[in-house]
Amino acid sequence: MKRRNLTILLFALLLVVGAFGIFTGRQAQPDDTPDNTSDPTTPPYTLMIYMNGSDLESEFGAATDDLAEMLDSGLRSQNANVLILTGGAKRWQNTAIPENECVIWQLSDGNINELKSMGKVNMGSPDTLRDFITYSMCNFPAEKYGLIMWDHGGGSIAGFGHDEQFNDASLTLPDMKKAFTEAGLADNKLEFLGFDACLMATVEMAVLASDFARVLIAAEDLEPGEGWDYRFLAAFNDNPRICGFELGEIIVDSFFDFFEALGIADEEILTLSVIDLSNVAPVMAAMGELMAHDLTAASFPSMAKRRAATKTFGEGSPRDNYADMVDIGDMAIQLADKFPREAAAILRALADCVTYNRHNSDVEIFGLSTFYIYGGKSEGGLSLRIYSALGMDTSYTEFLHQFFEKLVTGNNETIQTEYVLWQPLENGNFALAGLSPEAAPNGAASEATVSRAQWPRINDINVALFPISTTQNAARYAIPANVNGQDADIIIITTPEHPDGKILGIRYNSGNVFQKGYDKIEESDIITLYRLEYDFTTPGAERTSLDGATWTKSDQPLTHPITLTWQPAPEGFIQGHRHTDICKCVTYSL
């Protein structure tokens, strides 16, 4: 997760030496007016940071690190008010911020001053977000306002945030709309709305936010645990009246520069976009035009094949592959031969809407994503009810419902057959070992495992690597596991520097709000691996679906250190087949 640096060591030191005043303990009453509101020289900006600490802080100190970056930025308070609401974490990894209450702080010329206690309130409640915005704008009036939402993110369906103090409560898109409306942002728009969180550069979030802000700054894909580099605040010193678009470019560039300076840019998924919210409505309308076609039985197979090829974000192993956020531009490109006029209209609308976009994806992505159901069809009914309540384009919403209906109805048209290897088990079942080398030549990856002459093992246990994402220089895979009693994936990466793979850490399956970064594997962790088992001896089970598989844990926990190795498949493995149909239904046969 968050890598330690000199700024955080300085931050910890100053926390202990209270005379330096990095945190001050003045406790403002709920109706207190901060002292600086009487100053006739009102700063041009008030920036609000909604810092829902969650496990990012309690386990890894990620929020504490970002506070250190803010202190290190050298921001002069005459150029911008910076207010921070802290909460949502069971533990804060510094001695100043309390766990059992939410507190509003002010960053002021190298200090962080306590302004107001809000009590123990739920940061997954729209009321808390509303109250923070209202307090900040009433007590710190400015020419422009910005709001940054800091935590995990889950895209258009799941929304934002995990409050550890309130059963991991989160804010849905309608929750945020409620908070923004009640805080009066429709009449006093934000200069920018930013998400230092995963998966929030969605057209649905942008459409909702367009009534309340001018600019959206967010990531299409997952974010590393380090998130944004908050030393970007120094930009206010150079230009106190900086516009949201220019500030957005600085945030994006500093985000990429941060990981390049750490020397790990190739190992991380990096996407960040600056979006002109005044131009988002045409994107949504163009999506409706693209999908306003009858999904007959003849056209659905073609649409499903194109959906399977579309760039998707937030994917995991087969147990947690349900984010279903796709790049809108790539969606249009996949359909350009079928609907050229409509696809071209989407690309033009995206060019007008996304003003700045950087990524290290293996394919071109265009800075804005949308929900397009496919991998998460097991939860599709609930997801579509949530989507319908968002009030997006009618044609696109109807398309999703039609597509889902065809998806669950099923189709027996096999679009791909591959060789796989099976490991016979003592109980008569067979464990899926991986893809046979002749199934995917030239070292290509497949759903079952990495294609090569040898097979991956962790501490001498055969594993299957499920691909989850690729960038220009890396490929990531998930190994299903149970860590300390909780379902998770061990994330593996292959790069030119690590051709045999490197273990990045653990990503927990904690619902639809996706984890930001990876947990470090600790020596105290009790880790068992899952394998897929099939019974081909039962009559009628000669062809078994992925949904019908049994996820079985390994007999013994892994011992430390955890190591990834490769070796030839043991004797006795049996070759079979894997069949994939247009509904992304996978079946296996011996």
DABEL-V41889 format. One line per field, one symbol per residue. psi: psi as a letter, one per 30 degrees, with the letter a starting at -180 (. if undefined). A space follows every 10 residues. Layout:
psi: ???
//
This chain:
psi: bkkkleeeee eeefeeifff gekkgkjkle gkklefffkf ikkfkjkkjj ijeafeeeef geeeeeeeee effgkkfffk kjkkjkagkf kkhlgekleg lkkklkkjhg ljkkekkgaj ljfgkfeeee eeeeeeeefi klelklkkjj allgaeeebk ljjffhhhkl jleeeeeeee effgfffikk elkkjilkgg ileeeeeeff fflekkjlke alklffbljg ffffffeeif gkleeeeeee eeeeeeeefe efggefflkj kklkkjffgf eeeeeeeeee ghkkileefe eeeeeeeffk kkkglalffh igehklkeee eeefgefeie eeeeeeeeee efejfkkklh lflklgfkll kjkdfhffge eeeeeeeeff hakeeeeeee eeeeeeefel kgjkfkklkl kkjklfgflk kjeakkeffi lgglllfelk jlflkkkjhg kklkjjkflk afglkklkjk lkjhgkklkk kkkklefifg kkjeakjkjh afjkkjakkk jlffkjkkkk lkkkjgfkkf gfjklefglk jklleklklk ljkklklkkl kfkkkalkkk afggkklll.
//
